[in-house]
Amino acid sequence: MTTTTAAAVMTPAQAAWFRESFARIVDNVGRAVLGKDDVVRLVVTALLAGGHVLLEDYPGTGKTQLARALGQSLRTSTSRIQFTPDLLPSDVTGVSIFDPRTQTFAFHRGPVFAGVVLADEINRASPKTQAALLEVMEEGRVTVDGVAHPVGEPFVVLATQNPVEQAGTYRLPEAQLDRFLVKTSIGYPDHAAAVEILAGAAVRDRAAAVEPVVSGDDVAELVRLAGTVHVEPAVLGYVATLAEETRRAPGVALGVSVRGALALVRAAKTWAAARGRSYVVPDDVKDLAHPVLAHRLVLDPEAEFDGATAAEALDAVLAAVPVPAER
């Protein structure tokens, strides 16, 4: 679908096309990642909202299949970077190499130049290498020797970290966690999905069979349309109050930043459009509060020692803040 004129607010026809396209991507990726449509919806929402995803998950849960199937569905390239303690920033972004024949430096692109980038076990790399990924996530470009190299669109980073094996890892700083629009987990499949996976054990790569369902132009249009979804001032006030209350919540040392509140609004717009609506309702905000906000909360040491969690703190805030009435 292409449009030649920009509309201030999404039309009913555009909303219907958005819903159908979103569902088509989710269903297509679901052919490779069985029984995890809720996670796939979050990942596609992050992509169309211009954000990135942090997957805190165990090995062997299908993270690579998710990344490859998403890239295949969007007809874009994918890459996988295995983060290790000796990984250098240039191993991620690329490097300028001197060519003696031309007597000039030529830039050789790193694996971050792909539409879907799987940054596996990101917390195993040094903070310096993690920071190299930070600029690309925020700016959509790599700067080497003073020259900016755009990575192109679509572009989404799916970063993973192992929640169990922490030896030799570097904890992601709060500023970097704040760059991820969504934090979620694929988790193990349910019994029915596990049986289906085992029945197809001969198929080693389910993502290889996934066919493209949208074009690059379609993705760009979906991103543009998501930005036209209307948000009532009352809903914006609800998001702002949630963020403010997290900063005052007992046991919370660092609450949700303005960047976090903006991320929730952007994600809610995409979430609403995926349901065929041209406007956000409070339930969209509540649906996304945990995956968008919980990882941005930092508890004080005493609360952590007592066993408190960011999810519990956010639950208390959601319960305390009045939900605006729908109009």
PyMOL commands that set and color helices and strands:
alter all, ss='L'
color gray80, all
select helices_A, chain A and resi 12-29+37-48+63-73+89-93+122-124+127-139+174-177+191-199+206-209+216-226+233-248+258-274+282-296+301-305+310-320
alter helices_A, ss='H'
color red, helices_A
select strands_A, chain A and resi 53-56+78-82+94-99+104-109+116-120+141-144+147-150+156-161+182-184+252-254+298-299
alter strands_A, ss='S'
color yellow, strands_A
deselect
rebuild
show_as cartoon
